[in-house]
């Protein structure tokens, strides 16, 4: 008897059968991966939103705005024969349905950056005017999942937390207790009247 090309004993039939069986065995895993991916996306929404990324964006409208907002610092560096690099980034930090985009700017130059690095400043548009809402922080800025007054908190250098007070970001890093110092000053003032 002559064997048929697609007979069960042929190598092609065996390969096709193996592929079909493998596909069927992997199909539930593929669904699980998709389901797991959905869970991962859900978890990402609850996790910190990530680091603020600053990039050079020459010629863009955002870069032109950033140059105007930082003109005096740019001129300061240029007067010292430096070629300052302007880095920018923008991100909606609102936790509500009403977007509030913050424009982050950083000027890199020898005269403007200290031993701690270059400082980053944040602006928000209010009544068609850009207003400074984060003043000269140094270090990586991370957007946190925690929220105050409708805006996400920011952590700077992983330990310095800034929260929105309704108008601007304020630092919350606590200092040492001043209770004893206050009492000491009051005693000193009483004794020196």
C-alpha positions as CSV (number, residue, x, y, z in Angstrom):
1,X,0.0,0.0,0.0
2,X,1.3,3.4,-1.0
3,X,1.5,5.9,1.9
4,X,-0.5,9.1,1.5
5,X,1.3,12.3,1.9
6,X,-0.8,13.4,4.9
7,X,-1.1,10.0,6.5
8,X,-0.8,9.9,10.3
9,X,2.7,8.4,9.9
10,X,4.1,11.3,7.8
11,X,6.5,13.8,9.4
12,X,4.4,16.7,8.2
13,X,1.3,15.4,9.9
14,X,3.2,14.8,13.1
15,X,4.6,18.4,13.1
16,X,1.1,19.8,12.4
17,X,-0.4,17.7,15.2
18,X,2.4,18.8,17.6
19,X,1.8,22.5,16.7
20,X,-2.0,22.1,17.1
21,X,-1.6,20.4,20.5
22,X,1.0,23.0,21.6
23,X,-1.3,25.8,20.6
24,X,-4.2,24.3,22.5
25,X,-2.0,23.7,25.6
26,X,-0.7,27.3,25.5
27,X,-4.1,29.0,24.9
28,X,-5.2,29.0,28.5
29,X,-1.8,30.4,29.4
30,X,-2.2,33.2,26.9
31,X,-5.6,34.1,28.5
32,X,-3.9,34.0,31.9
33,X,-1.2,36.3,30.6
34,X,-3.8,38.7,29.3
35,X,-5.6,38.6,32.6
36,X,-2.4,39.1,34.5
37,X,-1.6,42.0,32.3
38,X,-4.9,43.6,33.1
39,X,-4.1,43.2,36.8
40,X,-0.7,44.7,36.3
41,X,-2.2,47.7,34.6
42,X,-4.6,48.1,37.5
43,X,-1.8,47.9,40.0
44,X,0.2,50.5,38.1
45,X,-2.6,53.0,38.5
46,X,-2.3,52.7,42.3
47,X,1.5,52.8,42.3
48,X,3.6,56.0,42.2
49,X,3.2,57.6,38.9
50,X,6.8,57.8,38.1
51,X,9.7,60.1,37.8
52,X,9.5,63.5,36.1
53,X,11.5,63.3,32.9
54,X,13.2,66.4,31.7
55,X,14.4,66.6,28.1
56,X,15.7,69.2,25.6
57,X,12.9,70.2,23.3
58,X,14.4,73.0,21.1
59,X,12.0,75.0,19.0
60,X,8.8,73.8,20.7
61,X,6.1,76.1,22.1
62,X,6.8,74.6,25.5
63,X,10.5,75.3,25.3
64,X,9.8,78.9,24.2
65,X,7.6,79.4,27.3
66,X,10.2,77.9,29.5
67,X,12.9,80.2,28.0
68,X,10.7,83.2,28.8
69,X,10.1,82.0,32.4
70,X,13.8,81.4,33.0
71,X,15.2,84.4,30.9
72,X,17.1,86.0,33.8
73,X,18.9,82.7,34.7
74,X,19.6,81.9,31.1
75,X,21.1,85.5,30.7
76,X,23.1,85.0,33.9
77,X,24.8,81.9,32.4
78,X,25.3,83.4,29.0
79,X,27.0,86.5,30.5
80,X,29.6,84.0,32.0
81,X,30.3,82.7,28.5
82,X,28.4,79.5,29.2
83,X,26.0,77.7,26.9
84,X,23.1,76.8,29.3
85,X,21.1,73.7,28.4
86,X,17.3,74.1,29.1
87,X,15.5,70.9,30.0
88,X,11.8,70.8,30.3
89,X,8.9,68.4,31.0
90,X,5.2,68.8,31.7
91,X,2.8,66.5,33.4
92,X,-0.9,66.7,34.5
93,X,-0.6,66.3,38.3
94,X,-4.4,66.6,39.0
95,X,-6.1,63.7,40.7
96,X,-9.5,65.0,39.5
97,X,-11.1,65.3,36.1
98,X,-9.9,68.9,35.8
99,X,-6.4,68.8,34.4
100,X,-3.6,70.8,36.0
101,X,-0.5,70.6,34.0
102,X,2.8,71.6,35.7
103,X,5.7,72.7,33.5
104,X,9.0,71.7,35.0
105,X,12.2,73.5,33.9
106,X,15.9,73.0,34.7
107,X,18.8,75.0,33.4
108,X,22.1,73.2,33.3
109,X,25.2,75.3,33.4
110,X,28.4,75.5,35.5
111,X,27.3,78.8,37.2
112,X,23.8,77.7,38.0
113,X,24.3,74.1,39.2
114,X,25.9,73.5,42.6
115,X,27.4,70.4,44.3
116,X,23.9,69.0,44.8
117,X,23.1,69.2,41.1
118,X,20.9,71.5,39.1
119,X,17.7,72.9,40.5
120,X,14.3,72.2,39.0
121,X,11.4,74.7,39.1
122,X,7.7,74.0,38.5
123,X,5.1,76.4,37.0
124,X,1.3,76.1,36.5
125,X,-0.9,78.2,34.3
126,X,-3.4,80.3,36.3
127,X,-5.6,83.0,34.6
128,X,-3.5,82.8,31.5
129,X,-0.3,83.5,33.5
130,X,2.4,81.0,34.4
131,X,2.9,81.0,38.2
132,X,5.8,79.3,40.0
133,X,4.5,76.5,42.2
134,X,7.7,74.5,42.9
135,X,10.7,76.6,43.7
136,X,14.2,75.3,42.9
137,X,14.4,71.8,44.2
138,X,17.5,69.6,43.5
139,X,17.3,65.9,42.8
140,X,15.0,63.5,41.0
141,X,11.3,64.3,41.3
142,X,8.9,61.4,41.7
143,X,5.1,61.8,41.4
144,X,3.5,59.9,44.2
145,X,0.1,58.2,44.5
146,X,-0.8,60.2,47.5
147,X,-2.8,63.3,46.9
148,X,-3.5,66.6,48.7
149,X,-6.2,69.1,47.6
150,X,-6.6,67.4,44.2
151,X,-2.9,67.2,43.2
152,X,-0.4,64.4,43.5
153,X,2.4,64.7,46.0
154,X,6.0,65.0,44.8
155,X,9.0,63.4,46.4
156,X,12.4,64.9,45.7
157,X,15.5,62.8,46.1
158,X,13.2,60.0,47.4
159,X,12.9,61.6,50.9
160,X,11.8,65.2,50.6
161,X,7.9,65.3,50.2
162,X,6.2,68.2,48.7
163,X,2.4,68.5,48.9
164,X,-0.1,70.8,47.2
165,X,-1.8,73.4,49.5
166,X,-4.3,74.6,47.0
167,X,-2.0,77.2,45.4
168,X,1.5,75.8,45.4
169,X,3.7,72.9,46.5
170,X,5.1,73.1,50.0
171,X,7.8,71.1,51.6
172,X,6.7,68.8,54.5
173,X,10.0,67.5,55.6
174,X,10.0,67.9,59.4
175,X,12.8,69.5,61.2
176,X,14.0,68.8,64.8
177,X,11.6,69.6,67.6
178,X,11.9,73.3,68.6
179,X,10.0,73.1,71.9
180,X,13.1,73.3,74.1
181,X,14.6,75.9,71.9
182,X,11.5,78.1,72.1
183,X,11.5,77.9,75.9
184,X,15.2,78.7,76.0
185,X,14.8,81.8,73.9
186,X,11.9,83.0,76.0
187,X,13.9,82.6,79.2
188,X,16.9,84.4,77.6
189,X,14.5,87.3,76.5
190,X,13.1,87.5,80.1
191,X,16.5,87.6,81.7
192,X,17.8,90.3,79.3
193,X,14.9,92.8,79.7
